[in-house]
Amino acid sequence: MLPIQQASLFFCLSLTLLNLILVTASGRREPVTHCFALLQLCLIAYLIQPLTLQLEAGFLVDWVVALGRNALPCIFWLVCLLAFNDEFRLNRRVLLTASVVALFGPMLKLVFHIVGYQPSLWINFFSHWIPQSIEFLLIGHALITIGRYLREDLIQNRRRLRGWLLGCTGFYIASVVLMEQLIGLNDNIRIMNSIMLAAFLLIFNALLLRFKTDLLYPARRQKQEIIFTYNNNTAIDVNKSEKPASADPIEDTTFSRLQSLMETEFIYREDSLTIGELAGRLNMQEYRLRSLINRQLGYRNFNDYLNHFRIREIRERLSDPNQKEIPILTIALEAGFHSLSAFNRAFKNRMGITPSQYCEERQRLPEKPAPTPLTDSETTD
């Protein structure tokens, strides 16, 4: 290994270890922080893999390092989903997908090593190239996730980080793939790869120091979801979008205009409404509107803010006996959702049940008894 490669390697290792220490010492127990710490371990394995192969450390060491390197794209995918998609939740299906992709190749090699079998060309293709193709798909999906919610993101620092991370990661991956696939590996390519990786990690760490609060340590989300408690057979919305008291009269005026657009003009019913269009109607800068909705109301995503009003209207219409014959799809489209799947997903994220289940729950509630009419004697009294 050339001296410049060694210098780049140790520089990258230092930055990665520093990230791992800072995240571990923070004491936060968020899924994104756990995945980010695991990402640093996988990156360490990726960095030291050439050293273990060069030093012939043995099969077991090589296998553990290769396992960490193989898991790197999967963990990167999970970090991007957790950090940049506010609606994403870890579940068994996602964890199973990541685990199978990360473990399939290394576990197959371990089995072949234990039984002493020399795999053929077709088996090597099956155990290496197919999982690698899936890894590229996961990386592509991660980059799409970073860019997909860029316009709707209400956290200004996270929006900036999205742009930088999308550009730097995309450029680095594209450059490495092109150099390795079109030119082939040689000393010059390895040197360029080491320098580019060191530059990428340096830029990423500089951004992380500035934006880590919004990325790795998100503030506890204020419960803006619509939660209902049934009291005397009546559904009570206990979480309305109400702005805390402010000492800024201009901000209060802007908030009043915003609420008027939502509550009176029902602007949320426009399925293609963007935050830029809304800012234009309020005659204010887009970044100020983002800050108002995020800082004062606690929303992290513009669609989540719109869906609050949409679902509130839909809930009221589903509870209205006079509208029980109207299809749910019609109600969802009129409230601003562009498709039934988007409505079902948003409704379940906030209510915990599907619209059909909600209607069934409402039907099980006993009807509120009608008031008894007063008699003539009671009215005269």
Buried (B, 14 or more C-beta within 10 A) or exposed (E): EEEEBEEBBEBBBEBBEEBBEBBEEBEEEBBBBBBBBBBBBBBBBBBBBBBBEEEEBEEEBBBBBBBBBBBBBBBBBBBBBBBBBBEBEBEEEBEEBBEEBBBBBBBBBBEBEEEEEEBEEEEBEBBBEEBBEBBEEBBBBBBEBBBEBEEBBBBBBBBBBBEBBBBBBBEBBEBBEEBEEEEEEEEEBBBBBBBBBBBBBEBBBEBBEEBBEBBBEBEEEEEBBBEBEEEEEEBEEEBEBEBEEEEEEEBEEBBEBBBEBBEEEBBBBEBEBEBEEBBEEBEBEBEEBBBBBBBBBBBBBBBBBBBBBBBBBBBBBBBEEEEEEEEBEEBBBBBBBEEBEBBBBBBBBBBEEBBEEBBEBBEEEEEEEEEEEEEEEEEEE
